[in-house]
Amino acid sequence: MFSYDDQVKCHDDHIEPEFWKEPFGVEIEYDPLKFLLIPDHVSAFIAAKLAHKVYRYQIDNISTKQQITHAIMITMGGLLPGVLLHDHLAWTLNKNIPPIEFGTMGVKYYAGPGEPLDEPRIIHPLSIEVEDAVVGVVEDLVDLGGTARFVAQYLVEERKARKIVLIAPYLKSKSAIEEMDVIYFGHVPKDTWIVTPRERVETLVKRVPFWRDKGATLKECEANLTKIGYPTYLVETYLRATYERG
């Protein structure tokens, strides 16, 4: 049995793939959500495994002519996995596998942890043309609760993409693979909030006031962050100022 604490604090050579394919978050005081912090080196490891799956998809579709030629990173969540995937997929050594052109599109659906908006909205326009292309839509998480379905519909109906393939490190709903092609690394429960390297501060400054307003002391907030796996330098930099903010 893999320990959450051991895996969040492990070094590169001790990453356990089986833990990260079906990871579990930790329960903390004053919050109904569980939290899963993903370290930088684990994000890079997951991206490498995900890129291998994309490559396998490309191989399998040589004869169908349905290979992915464009990838859209959905900001903000898709930027980190997208940049890591770019390093693997933007060029190729196999003449039968096309290099993938990467672009961006901004879509907002969550105001904060566990706080979806009424509907997704585009906040940054699509940066590349995708007409008649098989497009990989890169997100950090797919739950088909809004963003993925919204983006797929927009790219096909408004921008005339031929086909959409979702690409993400994690799924929250396995029913996603029944609705469209999805390439993913692992699965997390619906009650778990993933804290990626690009949103540690954002999660802290949004969740600490929530805990405070539920009755948590400064020390209890610090204990929550430590249990989640926050590094000391972030706690020392942001905790007190966030807690004391009106």
C-alpha positions as CSV (number, residue, x, y, z in Angstrom):
1,M,0.0,0.0,0.0
2,F,1.5,3.3,-1.0
3,S,1.4,6.2,1.4
4,Y,0.2,9.6,0.3
5,D,2.9,11.4,2.2
6,D,5.6,9.2,0.8
7,Q,4.5,9.7,-2.8
8,V,4.0,13.5,-2.5
9,K,7.5,13.8,-1.1
10,C,9.2,11.1,-3.1
11,H,12.3,11.7,-5.4
12,D,12.3,11.0,-9.1
13,D,13.6,7.5,-8.8
14,H,10.9,6.5,-6.3
15,I,7.7,7.5,-8.2
16,E,5.2,4.6,-8.0
17,P,3.1,4.6,-11.3
18,E,0.4,2.5,-9.7
19,F,-0.2,5.1,-7.0
20,W,-0.4,8.0,-9.5
21,K,-2.8,6.1,-11.9
22,E,-5.4,5.8,-9.1
23,P,-4.3,8.4,-6.5
24,F,-6.2,9.4,-3.5
25,G,-6.3,12.7,-1.7
26,V,-6.1,13.5,2.0
27,E,-8.9,14.6,4.2
28,I,-8.3,17.8,6.2
29,E,-10.1,19.8,8.8
30,Y,-12.8,22.3,7.9
31,D,-13.2,21.1,4.3
32,P,-15.6,18.7,2.5
33,L,-13.0,18.2,-0.3
34,K,-10.0,15.9,-0.3
35,F,-6.8,17.4,-1.7
36,L,-4.1,15.8,-3.9
37,L,-0.9,17.8,-4.4
38,I,1.1,16.8,-7.5
39,P,4.9,17.6,-7.3
40,D,6.7,19.1,-10.3
41,H,8.7,15.9,-11.1
42,V,5.5,13.8,-10.9
43,S,3.8,16.1,-13.4
44,A,6.8,15.6,-15.8
45,F,6.6,11.8,-15.3
46,I,2.9,11.7,-16.0
47,A,3.3,13.9,-19.1
48,A,5.9,11.5,-20.5
49,K,3.6,8.5,-19.9
50,L,0.7,10.5,-21.5
51,A,2.8,11.4,-24.5
52,H,3.6,7.7,-25.0
53,K,-0.1,7.0,-25.2
54,V,-0.6,9.8,-27.7
55,Y,2.2,8.3,-29.8
56,R,0.5,4.9,-29.6
57,Y,-2.8,6.5,-30.8
58,Q,-0.9,8.0,-33.7
59,I,0.6,4.7,-34.7
60,D,-2.8,3.0,-34.5
61,N,-4.3,5.6,-36.8
62,I,-1.7,5.7,-39.6
63,S,-4.1,3.7,-41.9
64,T,-7.3,5.6,-40.9
65,K,-5.8,9.1,-41.6
66,Q,-7.2,10.2,-38.2
67,Q,-3.9,11.2,-36.6
68,I,-3.8,14.2,-34.4
69,T,-2.2,17.2,-36.2
70,H,-3.1,20.0,-33.9
71,A,-3.3,20.4,-30.1
72,I,-5.1,23.1,-28.2
73,M,-4.0,23.8,-24.7
74,I,-7.0,25.1,-22.6
75,T,-5.9,27.8,-20.3
76,M,-5.1,27.9,-17.6
77,G,-5.3,24.2,-16.7
78,G,-4.0,22.8,-20.0
79,L,-0.9,25.0,-20.1
80,L,1.3,22.9,-17.9
81,P,0.5,19.5,-19.3
82,G,0.5,21.0,-22.8
83,V,3.9,22.5,-22.5
84,L,5.3,19.2,-21.1
85,L,3.6,17.3,-23.9
86,H,5.0,19.8,-26.5
87,D,8.5,18.6,-25.6
88,H,7.5,15.1,-26.7
89,L,5.1,15.7,-29.6
90,A,5.9,18.9,-31.5
91,W,8.4,17.0,-33.6
92,T,8.8,13.4,-34.7
93,L,11.5,10.9,-35.8
94,N,8.9,8.7,-37.5
95,K,8.0,9.9,-41.1
96,N,4.5,8.2,-40.6
97,I,3.8,10.3,-37.5
98,P,3.0,14.0,-38.1
99,P,4.5,16.6,-35.7
100,I,1.7,18.3,-33.7
101,E,1.1,22.0,-33.9
102,F,0.2,23.5,-30.5
103,G,-2.0,26.5,-29.8
104,T,-4.1,27.9,-27.0
105,M,-7.6,28.8,-26.1
106,G,-8.9,30.3,-22.9
107,V,-11.9,28.8,-21.2
108,K,-13.1,29.5,-17.6
109,Y,-15.5,27.2,-15.8
110,Y,-14.3,27.2,-12.2
111,A,-14.2,30.2,-9.8
112,G,-12.2,28.0,-7.3
113,P,-12.0,24.6,-5.8
114,G,-15.4,22.9,-6.1
115,E,-17.0,26.1,-7.4
116,P,-18.2,25.7,-11.0
117,L,-19.6,28.7,-12.9
118,D,-23.1,28.5,-14.4
119,E,-21.6,27.8,-17.8
120,P,-18.1,27.8,-19.5
121,R,-17.1,30.9,-21.3
122,I,-14.3,31.8,-23.7
123,I,-11.8,34.3,-22.2
124,H,-9.0,34.0,-24.8
125,P,-9.7,33.2,-28.5
126,L,-8.3,30.2,-30.3
127,S,-4.8,31.0,-31.4
128,I,-4.4,28.6,-34.5
129,E,-6.7,27.4,-37.3
130,V,-8.1,23.9,-36.9
131,E,-10.4,23.5,-39.9
132,D,-10.6,19.9,-41.1
133,A,-8.0,18.8,-38.5
134,V,-8.0,16.1,-35.9
135,V,-7.5,18.2,-32.8
136,G,-6.2,17.1,-29.4
137,V,-7.7,19.2,-26.6
138,V,-5.3,19.3,-23.7
139,E,-6.7,19.8,-20.2
140,D,-5.3,19.0,-16.7
141,L,-8.5,17.1,-15.9
142,V,-11.6,15.8,-17.8
143,D,-14.9,15.3,-16.0
144,L,-17.3,16.2,-18.9
145,G,-19.1,18.4,-16.5
146,G,-18.8,21.4,-18.9
147,T,-15.4,22.4,-20.2
148,A,-14.5,19.4,-22.4
149,R,-17.9,19.1,-24.0
150,F,-18.2,22.9,-24.5
151,V,-14.7,23.1,-26.2
152,A,-15.3,20.0,-28.4
153,Q,-18.7,21.4,-29.6
154,Y,-17.1,24.9,-30.3
155,L,-14.2,23.5,-32.2
156,V,-16.3,21.2,-34.4
157,E,-19.3,23.5,-35.0
158,E,-17.7,27.0,-35.0
159,R,-14.1,26.3,-36.1
160,K,-14.9,23.2,-38.4
161,A,-12.5,20.8,-36.8
162,R,-12.9,17.2,-38.2
163,K,-12.6,15.3,-34.9
164,I,-11.7,16.0,-31.2
165,V,-9.6,13.8,-29.0
166,L,-9.4,14.8,-25.4
167,I,-5.9,14.6,-23.8
168,A,-5.5,14.9,-20.0
169,P,-3.4,13.5,-17.2
170,Y,-6.6,12.6,-15.2
171,L,-10.3,11.8,-15.6
172,K,-12.9,12.4,-12.9
173,S,-15.6,10.5,-14.7
174,K,-14.8,7.3,-16.6
175,S,-18.0,7.9,-18.6
176,A,-16.0,10.4,-20.6
177,I,-14.4,7.6,-22.6
178,E,-17.9,6.5,-23.7
179,E,-18.7,9.8,-25.3
180,M,-15.5,10.6,-27.2
181,D,-11.9,9.6,-27.7
182,V,-10.0,10.3,-24.5
183,I,-6.3,9.7,-23.9
184,Y,-5.5,9.9,-20.2
185,F,-3.1,8.6,-17.6
186,G,-5.2,8.0,-14.5
187,H,-8.4,8.6,-12.6
188,V,-9.2,10.6,-9.5
189,P,-12.4,10.5,-7.4
190,K,-14.9,13.4,-7.8
191,D,-14.4,14.6,-4.3
192,T,-10.7,15.2,-4.8
193,W,-9.2,18.6,-5.7
194,I,-5.9,18.2,-7.6
195,V,-3.4,20.9,-6.7
196,T,-1.0,21.1,-9.7
197,P,2.3,23.0,-9.7
198,R,0.7,25.9,-11.5
199,E,-2.1,26.5,-8.9
200,R,-0.6,25.9,-5.5
201,V,-0.7,29.6,-4.5
202,E,-4.1,30.1,-6.1
203,T,-5.5,27.1,-4.1
204,L,-4.0,28.4,-0.9
205,V,-5.3,31.9,-1.2
206,K,-8.8,30.7,-2.0
207,R,-9.0,27.9,0.5
208,V,-7.4,29.4,3.6
209,P,-10.1,32.0,4.0
210,F,-12.7,29.3,3.6
211,W,-11.2,27.3,6.4
212,R,-10.8,30.4,8.6
213,D,-14.5,31.3,8.1
214,K,-15.4,27.8,9.1
215,G,-13.5,28.3,12.4
216,A,-10.0,27.2,11.7
217,T,-7.1,28.9,13.5
218,L,-3.9,30.0,11.8
219,K,-2.2,26.9,13.2
220,E,-4.9,24.6,11.9
221,C,-4.7,26.2,8.5
222,E,-0.9,25.6,8.5
223,A,-1.5,22.0,9.6
224,N,-4.0,21.5,6.7
225,L,-1.4,22.8,4.2
226,T,1.3,20.7,5.6
227,K,-0.9,17.6,5.4
228,I,-1.7,18.3,1.8
229,G,2.1,18.5,1.1
230,Y,2.7,22.2,0.7
231,P,6.4,23.2,0.9
232,T,7.5,25.3,3.8
233,Y,8.5,28.3,1.7
234,L,5.0,28.7,0.3
235,V,3.4,28.4,3.7
236,E,5.8,31.0,5.2
237,T,5.3,33.4,2.3
238,Y,1.5,33.3,1.9
239,L,-0.3,31.8,4.9
240,R,-0.4,34.6,7.4
241,A,-1.1,37.3,4.9
242,T,-3.9,35.3,3.4
243,Y,-5.4,34.4,6.8
244,E,-5.4,38.0,8.0
245,R,-6.8,39.4,4.8
246,G,-10.4,40.7,5.3
